[in-house]
Amino acid sequence: MSSAAAVPQPGRTRAFLRLVMIEHSVFALPFAYIASLTAMFRQDGSIHWGTLLLVTVAMVGLRTFAMACNRIIDREIDARNPRTAGRELVTGAVSVRSAWTGALIAVVIFLGAAALLNPLCLALAPVAVVPMVVYPYGKRFTNFPHAILGLAQAMGPVGAWIAVTGTWSWDAVILGLAVGVWIGGFDLIFGCQDVQADRAHGVMSVPARFGIPAALHGARAAHAVTTVLLVWYGLATDAGGFFWLGLLIVAGAFLYEHTIVRPHDLSRLNRAFFSVNGFIGIALFVCALLDLLVRGLTV
């Protein structure tokens, strides 16, 4: 299967993009934009489109690298799980060689964008890469791989702020922590659907070790902490009315998400994971952008 899959085939780029689920960049990008635009507002009140483009390229490049590594490292686990047995590396739609090639291209793009942004971005770029590779191994040695994923995702807003200013910002750290706890929380929800397969094959996670009810309680706690951190970020950055409106919308989405997923009814888990969490990022970004524009950010 592997030798046949290595032969160039029509549409293999499309298959690779399916492999890395490129559309899921919607989860992390809005928060990187919030950090970037807030930093621009504080710096000189203007949007720097070239910098914003490089932030986008860096974020998508790093996320693509992370997802490709995840799929490569987990391909044997995926093959044993009925939910993931149809993934491209399992079926041969994408070869391991092609996946590594795509991953290396993506990380080079990320490093190139970091170099074009500023020296501090480039110096810290390897720090952002490490947890992306460690995360898929996490489920082999800890019951809390979700925390590693959260740490990896928390770096996005911090890096985006540094991309604009070239300096460290604790305000960006608050936003990064909010993103990390948020994503770690909904990864707890997502892991609930694999409890049987994970236990059967020794894959470690909170749902597999402590059960689905405990994981859902943990997700609720994580999203409560996320809300508190977003309030802290709004206060730290002197946010205005539109930001707080966005935060109310986010809080409502969290309540809805935890209403539709129950320990004995996971039928709407995908709606909670994909639809609601995608909406949360976009809604808060739109409101934060409107807030910055009203406060004087110029296009």
C-alpha atoms as a printed R data frame, in Angstrom:
    type eleno elety resid chain resno       x      y      z
1   ATOM     1    CA   MET     A     1   0.000  0.000  0.000
2   ATOM     2    CA   SER     A     2   2.763  2.451  0.933
3   ATOM     3    CA   SER     A     3   4.696  2.042 -2.331
4   ATOM     4    CA   ALA     A     4   1.587  2.534 -4.419
5   ATOM     5    CA   ALA     A     5   0.603  5.587 -2.411
6   ATOM     6    CA   ALA     A     6   4.018  7.116 -3.032
7   ATOM     7    CA   VAL     A     7   3.340  7.279 -6.783
8   ATOM     8    CA   PRO     A     8   2.168 10.782 -7.771
9   ATOM     9    CA   GLN     A     9  -1.596 10.810 -8.121
10  ATOM    10    CA   PRO     A    10  -4.019 13.466 -9.302
11  ATOM    11    CA   GLY     A    11  -5.412 15.447 -6.442
12  ATOM    12    CA   ARG     A    12  -2.750 14.481 -3.899
13  ATOM    13    CA   THR     A    13  -2.446 18.122 -2.810
14  ATOM    14    CA   ARG     A    14  -6.172 18.120 -2.136
15  ATOM    15    CA   ALA     A    15  -5.786 14.875 -0.194
16  ATOM    16    CA   PHE     A    16  -2.996 16.423  1.889
17  ATOM    17    CA   LEU     A    17  -5.187 19.421  2.669
18  ATOM    18    CA   ARG     A    18  -7.911 17.011  3.807
19  ATOM    19    CA   LEU     A    19  -5.317 15.220  5.909
20  ATOM    20    CA   VAL     A    20  -4.361 18.396  7.793
21  ATOM    21    CA   MET     A    21  -7.974 19.681  7.859
22  ATOM    22    CA   ILE     A    22  -6.848 23.095  6.631
23  ATOM    23    CA   GLU     A    23 -10.302 24.590  7.239
24  ATOM    24    CA   HIS     A    24  -9.839 24.169 11.000
25  ATOM    25    CA   SER     A    25  -7.435 27.099 11.017
26  ATOM    26    CA   VAL     A    26 -10.612 29.015 11.890
27  ATOM    27    CA   PHE     A    27 -10.162 27.946 15.526
28  ATOM    28    CA   ALA     A    28  -6.814 29.674 16.126
29  ATOM    29    CA   LEU     A    29  -6.542 32.432 13.509
30  ATOM    30    CA   PRO     A    30  -9.215 34.792 14.936
31  ATOM    31    CA   PHE     A    31  -7.361 35.059 18.247
32  ATOM    32    CA   ALA     A    32  -4.057 35.700 16.494
33  ATOM    33    CA   TYR     A    33  -5.811 38.509 14.617
34  ATOM    34    CA   ILE     A    34  -7.235 39.926 17.857
35  ATOM    35    CA   ALA     A    35  -3.730 40.036 19.341
36  ATOM    36    CA   SER     A    36  -2.176 41.490 16.181
37  ATOM    37    CA   LEU     A    37  -4.780 44.202 15.738
38  ATOM    38    CA   THR     A    38  -4.745 45.177 19.409
39  ATOM    39    CA   ALA     A    39  -0.960 45.503 19.232
40  ATOM    40    CA   MET     A    40  -1.261 47.634 16.083
41  ATOM    41    CA   PHE     A    41  -3.861 49.823 17.763
42  ATOM    42    CA   ARG     A    42  -1.541 50.415 20.693
43  ATOM    43    CA   GLN     A    43   1.507 50.914 18.513
44  ATOM    44    CA   ASP     A    44   0.345 53.537 16.020
45  ATOM    45    CA   GLY     A    45  -3.402 53.033 15.523
46  ATOM    46    CA   SER     A    46  -3.092 51.635 11.983
47  ATOM    47    CA   ILE     A    47  -3.534 48.201 10.421
48  ATOM    48    CA   HIS     A    48  -0.330 46.960  8.808
49  ATOM    49    CA   TRP     A    49  -1.601 44.591  6.143
50  ATOM    50    CA   GLY     A    50   1.797 43.139  5.257
51  ATOM    51    CA   THR     A    51   2.389 42.130  8.871
52  ATOM    52    CA   LEU     A    52  -1.118 40.688  9.130
53  ATOM    53    CA   LEU     A    53  -0.477 38.625  5.998
54  ATOM    54    CA   LEU     A    54   2.766 37.263  7.440
55  ATOM    55    CA   VAL     A    55   1.010 36.402 10.697
56  ATOM    56    CA   THR     A    56  -1.584 34.482  8.673
57  ATOM    57    CA   VAL     A    57   1.097 32.620  6.707
58  ATOM    58    CA   ALA     A    58   3.006 31.776  9.902
59  ATOM    59    CA   MET     A    59  -0.102 30.540 11.728
60  ATOM    60    CA   VAL     A    60  -1.351 28.389  8.855
61  ATOM    61    CA   GLY     A    61   2.158 27.049  8.188
62  ATOM    62    CA   LEU     A    62   2.718 26.028 11.801
63  ATOM    63    CA   ARG     A    63  -0.733 24.518 12.168
64  ATOM    64    CA   THR     A    64  -0.315 22.543  8.929
65  ATOM    65    CA   PHE     A    65   3.024 21.210 10.180
66  ATOM    66    CA   ALA     A    66   1.455 20.266 13.514
67  ATOM    67    CA   MET     A    67  -1.494 18.445 11.947
68  ATOM    68    CA   ALA     A    68   0.717 16.561  9.473
69  ATOM    69    CA   CYS     A    69   3.010 15.431 12.311
70  ATOM    70    CA   ASN     A    70  -0.022 14.412 14.356
71  ATOM    71    CA   ARG     A    71  -1.405 12.282 11.546
72  ATOM    72    CA   ILE     A    72   1.987 10.697 10.783
73  ATOM    73    CA   ILE     A    73   2.803  9.857 14.396
74  ATOM    74    CA   ASP     A    74  -0.713  8.566 15.130
75  ATOM    75    CA   ARG     A    75  -1.313  6.612 11.918
76  ATOM    76    CA   GLU     A    76  -1.126  3.198 13.628
77  ATOM    77    CA   ILE     A    77  -3.460  4.314 16.430
78  ATOM    78    CA   ASP     A    78  -5.816  5.772 13.801
79  ATOM    79    CA   ALA     A    79  -5.871  2.452 11.934
80  ATOM    80    CA   ARG     A    80  -7.177  0.665 15.054
81  ATOM    81    CA   ASN     A    81  -9.949  3.177 15.753
82  ATOM    82    CA   PRO     A    82 -13.118  2.805 13.623
83  ATOM    83    CA   ARG     A    83 -13.710  6.577 13.747
84  ATOM    84    CA   THR     A    84 -10.296  7.394 12.274
85  ATOM    85    CA   ALA     A    85  -9.667  4.325 10.101
86  ATOM    86    CA   GLY     A    86 -10.673  6.291  7.010
87  ATOM    87    CA   ARG     A    87  -7.972  8.936  7.412
88  ATOM    88    CA   GLU     A    88  -5.741  9.496  4.426
89  ATOM    89    CA   LEU     A    89  -2.548  7.974  5.851
90  ATOM    90    CA   VAL     A    90  -4.449  4.844  6.898
91  ATOM    91    CA   THR     A    91  -6.163  4.317  3.540
92  ATOM    92    CA   GLY     A    92  -3.108  5.259  1.485
93  ATOM    93    CA   ALA     A    93  -4.709  8.323 -0.106
94  ATOM    94    CA   VAL     A    94  -1.613 10.154  1.173
95  ATOM    95    CA   SER     A    95   1.720  8.388  1.613
96  ATOM    96    CA   VAL     A    96   3.877  8.867  4.684
97  ATOM    97    CA   ARG     A    97   6.551 10.285  2.426
98  ATOM    98    CA   SER     A    98   4.174 12.857  0.973
99  ATOM    99    CA   ALA     A    99   2.931 13.772  4.440
100 ATOM   100    CA   TRP     A   100   6.492 14.365  5.676
101 ATOM   101    CA   THR     A   101   7.216 16.429  2.566
102 ATOM   102    CA   GLY     A   102   4.145 18.568  3.206
103 ATOM   103    CA   ALA     A   103   5.062 18.924  6.885
104 ATOM   104    CA   LEU     A   104   8.604 20.060  6.078
105 ATOM   105    CA   ILE     A   105   7.374 22.566  3.483
106 ATOM   106    CA   ALA     A   106   4.883 23.924  6.029
107 ATOM   107    CA   VAL     A   107   7.505 24.375  8.765
108 ATOM   108    CA   VAL     A   108   9.885 26.077  6.322
109 ATOM   109    CA   ILE     A   109   7.070 28.465  5.374
110 ATOM   110    CA   PHE     A   110   6.454 29.131  9.076
111 ATOM   111    CA   LEU     A   111  10.129 29.822  9.766
112 ATOM   112    CA   GLY     A   112  10.380 32.020  6.678
113 ATOM   113    CA   ALA     A   113   7.391 34.107  7.772
114 ATOM   114    CA   ALA     A   114   8.871 34.392 11.293
115 ATOM   115    CA   ALA     A   115  12.178 35.586  9.826
116 ATOM   116    CA   LEU     A   116  10.428 38.227  7.742
117 ATOM   117    CA   LEU     A   117   8.514 39.522 10.761
118 ATOM   118    CA   ASN     A   118  11.321 40.315 13.210
119 ATOM   119    CA   PRO     A   119  14.357 38.734 14.946
120 ATOM   120    CA   LEU     A   120  12.478 37.857 18.148
121 ATOM   121    CA   CYS     A   121   9.840 35.944 16.169
122 ATOM   122    CA   LEU     A   122  12.541 33.915 14.467
123 ATOM   123    CA   ALA     A   123  14.416 33.294 17.736
124 ATOM   124    CA   LEU     A   124  11.249 32.018 19.447
125 ATOM   125    CA   ALA     A   125   9.953 30.032 16.455
126 ATOM   126    CA   PRO     A   126  11.567 26.729 17.563
127 ATOM   127    CA   VAL     A   127   9.829 27.099 20.947
128 ATOM   128    CA   ALA     A   128   6.493 27.129 19.111
129 ATOM   129    CA   VAL     A   129   7.418 24.053 17.058
130 ATOM   130    CA   VAL     A   130   8.337 21.751 19.955
131 ATOM   131    CA   PRO     A   131   4.890 21.257 21.584
132 ATOM   132    CA   MET     A   132   3.373 20.643 18.143
133 ATOM   133    CA   VAL     A   133   5.529 17.520 17.863
134 ATOM   134    CA   VAL     A   134   5.276 16.515 21.535
135 ATOM   135    CA   TYR     A   135   1.447 16.633 21.585
136 ATOM   136    CA   PRO     A   136   0.735 13.480 19.546
137 ATOM   137    CA   TYR     A   137   3.197 11.550 21.720
138 ATOM   138    CA   GLY     A   138   1.466 12.905 24.835
139 ATOM   139    CA   LYS     A   139  -1.327 10.333 24.679
140 ATOM   140    CA   ARG     A   140   1.353  7.654 25.104
141 ATOM   141    CA   PHE     A   141   2.757  8.899 28.417
142 ATOM   142    CA   THR     A   142   0.169 11.126 30.161
143 ATOM   143    CA   ASN     A   143  -3.555 11.165 30.830
144 ATOM   144    CA   PHE     A   144  -3.510 14.894 30.112
145 ATOM   145    CA   PRO     A   145  -2.400 15.340 26.474
146 ATOM   146    CA   HIS     A   146  -5.118 18.007 26.225
147 ATOM   147    CA   ALA     A   147  -2.912 20.276 28.345
148 ATOM   148    CA   ILE     A   148  -0.055 19.908 25.852
149 ATOM   149    CA   LEU     A   149  -2.419 20.854 23.032
150 ATOM   150    CA   GLY     A   150  -3.572 23.871 25.034
151 ATOM   151    CA   LEU     A   151   0.028 24.982 25.592
152 ATOM   152    CA   ALA     A   152   0.749 24.667 21.887
153 ATOM   153    CA   GLN     A   153  -2.294 26.731 20.948
154 ATOM   154    CA   ALA     A   154  -1.634 29.354 23.630
155 ATOM   155    CA   MET     A   155   1.465 30.439 21.740
156 ATOM   156    CA   GLY     A   156  -0.542 31.786 18.791
157 ATOM   157    CA   PRO     A   157  -1.734 35.110 20.244
158 ATOM   158    CA   VAL     A   158   1.606 35.653 22.006
159 ATOM   159    CA   GLY     A   159   3.505 35.122 18.766
160 ATOM   160    CA   ALA     A   160   1.086 37.340 16.848
161 ATOM   161    CA   TRP     A   161   1.630 40.213 19.299
162 ATOM   162    CA   ILE     A   162   5.416 39.785 19.083
163 ATOM   163    CA   ALA     A   163   5.103 39.761 15.286
164 ATOM   164    CA   VAL     A   164   3.725 43.302 15.418
165 ATOM   165    CA   THR     A   165   5.794 44.852 18.210
166 ATOM   166    CA   GLY     A   166   8.947 42.752 18.397
167 ATOM   167    CA   THR     A   167   8.557 42.733 22.187
168 ATOM   168    CA   TRP     A   168   7.032 40.524 24.881
169 ATOM   169    CA   SER     A   169   3.533 41.339 26.160
170 ATOM   170    CA   TRP     A   170   1.830 39.991 29.276
171 ATOM   171    CA   ASP     A   171  -1.521 41.126 27.868
172 ATOM   172    CA   ALA     A   172  -0.915 38.739 24.969
173 ATOM   173    CA   VAL     A   173  -0.072 36.002 27.468
174 ATOM   174    CA   ILE     A   174  -3.506 36.453 29.077
175 ATOM   175    CA   LEU     A   175  -5.177 36.043 25.688
176 ATOM   176    CA   GLY     A   176  -2.912 33.091 24.890
177 ATOM   177    CA   LEU     A   177  -3.864 31.382 28.142
178 ATOM   178    CA   ALA     A   178  -7.541 31.950 27.341
179 ATOM   179    CA   VAL     A   179  -7.085 30.298 23.942
180 ATOM   180    CA   GLY     A   180  -5.064 27.414 25.371
181 ATOM   181    CA   VAL     A   181  -7.564 26.631 28.134
182 ATOM   182    CA   TRP     A   182 -10.453 26.978 25.656
183 ATOM   183    CA   ILE     A   183  -8.940 24.550 23.140
184 ATOM   184    CA   GLY     A   184  -7.826 22.151 25.864
185 ATOM   185    CA   GLY     A   185 -11.399 22.198 27.136
186 ATOM   186    CA   PHE     A   186 -13.039 21.348 23.859
187 ATOM   187    CA   ASP     A   187 -10.386 18.682 23.226
188 ATOM   188    CA   LEU     A   188 -11.718 17.030 26.407
189 ATOM   189    CA   ILE     A   189 -15.150 16.982 24.767
190 ATOM   190    CA   PHE     A   190 -13.765 15.677 21.487
191 ATOM   191    CA   GLY     A   191 -11.908 12.850 23.226
192 ATOM   192    CA   CYS     A   192 -15.132 11.487 24.691
193 ATOM   193    CA   GLN     A   193 -16.072  9.800 21.424
194 ATOM   194    CA   ASP     A   194 -12.944  7.591 21.470
195 ATOM   195    CA   VAL     A   195 -13.140  6.221 25.011
196 ATOM   196    CA   GLN     A   196 -13.750  2.588 24.037
197 ATOM   197    CA   ALA     A   197 -11.058  2.504 21.370
198 ATOM   198    CA   ASP     A   198  -8.570  4.377 23.565
199 ATOM   199    CA   ARG     A   199  -9.054  1.992 26.485
200 ATOM   200    CA   ALA     A   200  -8.788 -1.029 24.205
201 ATOM   201    CA   HIS     A   201  -5.485  0.110 22.729
202 ATOM   202    CA   GLY     A   202  -3.856  1.836 25.685
203 ATOM   203    CA   VAL     A   203  -4.275  5.395 24.408
204 ATOM   204    CA   MET     A   204  -4.224  7.823 27.320
205 ATOM   205    CA   SER     A   205  -6.621 10.735 27.853
206 ATOM   206    CA   VAL     A   206  -8.841 12.221 30.547
207 ATOM   207    CA   PRO     A   207 -12.040 10.601 29.151
208 ATOM   208    CA   ALA     A   208 -10.319  7.200 28.857
209 ATOM   209    CA   ARG     A   209  -8.824  7.342 32.355
210 ATOM   210    CA   PHE     A   210 -11.508  9.145 34.365
211 ATOM   211    CA   GLY     A   211 -14.644  8.635 32.281
212 ATOM   212    CA   ILE     A   212 -16.865 10.793 30.095
213 ATOM   213    CA   PRO     A   213 -18.726 12.618 32.919
214 ATOM   214    CA   ALA     A   214 -15.421 13.710 34.479
215 ATOM   215    CA   ALA     A   215 -14.137 14.902 31.104
216 ATOM   216    CA   LEU     A   216 -17.270 16.956 30.471
217 ATOM   217    CA   HIS     A   217 -17.048 18.485 33.938
218 ATOM   218    CA   GLY     A   218 -13.427 19.324 33.196
219 ATOM   219    CA   ALA     A   219 -14.417 20.965 29.920
220 ATOM   220    CA   ARG     A   220 -17.026 23.082 31.684
221 ATOM   221    CA   ALA     A   221 -14.442 24.198 34.240
222 ATOM   222    CA   ALA     A   222 -11.951 24.977 31.469
223 ATOM   223    CA   HIS     A   223 -14.461 27.137 29.622
224 ATOM   224    CA   ALA     A   224 -15.401 28.962 32.812
225 ATOM   225    CA   VAL     A   225 -11.693 29.750 33.277
226 ATOM   226    CA   THR     A   226 -11.513 30.820 29.625
227 ATOM   227    CA   THR     A   227 -14.325 33.307 30.215
228 ATOM   228    CA   VAL     A   228 -12.554 34.736 33.265
229 ATOM   229    CA   LEU     A   229  -9.307 35.090 31.305
230 ATOM   230    CA   LEU     A   230 -11.107 36.876 28.463
231 ATOM   231    CA   VAL     A   231 -12.617 39.276 30.998
232 ATOM   232    CA   TRP     A   232  -9.111 39.882 32.358
233 ATOM   233    CA   TYR     A   233  -7.810 40.497 28.839
234 ATOM   234    CA   GLY     A   234 -10.617 42.958 28.130
235 ATOM   235    CA   LEU     A   235  -9.841 44.885 31.314
236 ATOM   236    CA   ALA     A   236  -6.087 44.816 30.666
237 ATOM   237    CA   THR     A   237  -6.524 46.246 27.154
238 ATOM   238    CA   ASP     A   238  -9.251 48.778 28.073
239 ATOM   239    CA   ALA     A   239 -11.712 47.078 25.747
240 ATOM   240    CA   GLY     A   240 -14.925 48.842 24.818
241 ATOM   241    CA   GLY     A   241 -18.555 47.882 24.405
242 ATOM   242    CA   PHE     A   242 -18.283 45.742 21.289
243 ATOM   243    CA   PHE     A   243 -15.653 43.507 22.889
244 ATOM   244    CA   TRP     A   244 -17.862 42.946 25.924
245 ATOM   245    CA   LEU     A   245 -20.788 42.182 23.626
246 ATOM   246    CA   GLY     A   246 -18.602 39.583 21.937
247 ATOM   247    CA   LEU     A   247 -17.711 38.097 25.297
248 ATOM   248    CA   LEU     A   248 -21.409 37.772 26.163
249 ATOM   249    CA   ILE     A   249 -21.939 35.942 22.874
250 ATOM   250    CA   VAL     A   250 -19.015 33.633 23.683
251 ATOM   251    CA   ALA     A   251 -20.415 32.902 27.148
252 ATOM   252    CA   GLY     A   252 -23.773 32.064 25.590
253 ATOM   253    CA   ALA     A   253 -22.082 29.752 23.079
254 ATOM   254    CA   PHE     A   254 -20.264 27.971 25.894
255 ATOM   255    CA   LEU     A   255 -23.556 27.422 27.720
256 ATOM   256    CA   TYR     A   256 -25.147 26.062 24.543
257 ATOM   257    CA   GLU     A   257 -22.166 23.795 23.851
258 ATOM   258    CA   HIS     A   258 -22.368 22.204 27.282
259 ATOM   259    CA   THR     A   259 -26.131 21.844 27.031
260 ATOM   260    CA   ILE     A   260 -26.091 19.754 23.862
261 ATOM   261    CA   VAL     A   261 -23.361 17.305 24.948
262 ATOM   262    CA   ARG     A   262 -24.308 14.894 27.721
263 ATOM   263    CA   PRO     A   263 -22.414 11.914 29.192
264 ATOM   264    CA   HIS     A   264 -24.953  9.468 27.756
265 ATOM   265    CA   ASP     A   265 -25.739 11.426 24.586
266 ATOM   266    CA   LEU     A   266 -22.786 12.349 22.366
267 ATOM   267    CA   SER     A   267 -24.897 12.507 19.205
268 ATOM   268    CA   ARG     A   268 -24.362 16.265 18.885
269 ATOM   269    CA   LEU     A   269 -20.674 16.234 19.803
270 ATOM   270    CA   ASN     A   270 -19.541 17.220 16.309
271 ATOM   271    CA   ARG     A   271 -21.882 20.205 16.355
272 ATOM   272    CA   ALA     A   272 -20.402 21.276 19.686
273 ATOM   273    CA   PHE     A   273 -16.824 20.746 18.536
274 ATOM   274    CA   PHE     A   274 -16.829 22.088 15.004
275 ATOM   275    CA   SER     A   275 -19.769 24.457 14.649
276 ATOM   276    CA   VAL     A   276 -19.918 26.073 18.094
277 ATOM   277    CA   ASN     A   277 -16.185 26.454 18.591
278 ATOM   278    CA   GLY     A   278 -15.702 27.794 15.075
279 ATOM   279    CA   PHE     A   279 -18.466 30.312 15.768
280 ATOM   280    CA   ILE     A   280 -16.842 31.364 19.069
281 ATOM   281    CA   GLY     A   281 -13.582 32.403 17.433
282 ATOM   282    CA   ILE     A   282 -15.216 34.270 14.575
283 ATOM   283    CA   ALA     A   283 -17.800 36.018 16.772
284 ATOM   284    CA   LEU     A   284 -15.237 37.314 19.257
285 ATOM   285    CA   PHE     A   285 -12.911 38.431 16.456
286 ATOM   286    CA   VAL     A   286 -15.658 40.389 14.682
287 ATOM   287    CA   CYS     A   287 -16.692 42.098 17.910
288 ATOM   288    CA   ALA     A   288 -13.085 42.832 18.916
289 ATOM   289    CA   LEU     A   289 -12.396 44.280 15.469
290 ATOM   290    CA   LEU     A   290 -15.490 46.494 15.633
291 ATOM   291    CA   ASP     A   291 -14.393 47.635 19.082
292 ATOM   292    CA   LEU     A   292 -10.920 48.590 17.864
293 ATOM   293    CA   LEU     A   293 -12.331 50.403 14.824
294 ATOM   294    CA   VAL     A   294 -14.742 52.394 17.003
295 ATOM   295    CA   ARG     A   295 -11.876 53.276 19.327
296 ATOM   296    CA   GLY     A   296  -9.831 54.644 16.439
297 ATOM   297    CA   LEU     A   297  -8.002 51.832 14.626
298 ATOM   298    CA   THR     A   298  -7.570 52.956 11.026
299 ATOM   299    CA   VAL     A   299  -7.542 50.760  7.976
